[in-house]
Amino acid sequence: MAVTAQMVKDLREMTGAGPLDCKKALESTNGDINKAVDLLREKGLAKAAKKLNAGRTMNEGLIESYLHFTKRLGVMVEVNCETDFVANTDAFKAFCKEIALHIANMKPEYVKREQVPAAVIEAERQIQLGRVLNEGKPQAVAEKIVTGRMDKFYQEIVLMEQPWLKDDAKTISQLMAETVAEVGESIEIRRFACFTLGESADAEDAAAE
């Protein structure tokens, strides 16, 4: 199928990709605009993965907040990017708002798995191992089961590994990768704090950097 200027225009409006990329995607998919969208999305996520691992300096961004209508729960989160230009885009602002809302509802304790203290990890691992062994599983099998349960444990307490509040088919990490692909530069959720009226300061500090 011949790729027309209108098809390229439509694809650009749907994806925000450049005209040349849209033309190539349409040519690669024989004019199928839905497949072209998927192709551009895959390429965008691949580029995003490279940006996320590029060790770029991220000193710009926003501190976003969420306050429940009862004023008994509040969240503050710092999200960094490379430039103030991206920090002012609608896509970046929307991402920050989604993260603040997610934190308020899902109550993670850490941003990344690497921030979970070794003592907390080991304590949970021993609890899970004891439970599996009590079920009569052999040691070798028990170790594999515990590994799977520890992944579940991280999904409950680590922000980047939690299923997104609005679409549990994707994690916060995947949502961030999609945003990176959209804005074109690296993003990092640096830290957050969640405040619940009457809760101890120790619980609040656990969510900080």
Secondary structure by P-SEA (a helix, b strand, c coil): ccccaaaaaaaaaaccccaaaaaaaaaaaccaaaaaaaaaaaaaaaaaaaaaacccccccccbbbbbcccccbbbbbbbbcccccccccaaaaaaaaaaaaaaaaccccccccccccaaaaaaaaaaaaaaaaaacccaaaaaaaaaaaaaaaaaacccccccccccccccaaaaaaaaaaaacbbbbbcccccccccccaaaaaaacc
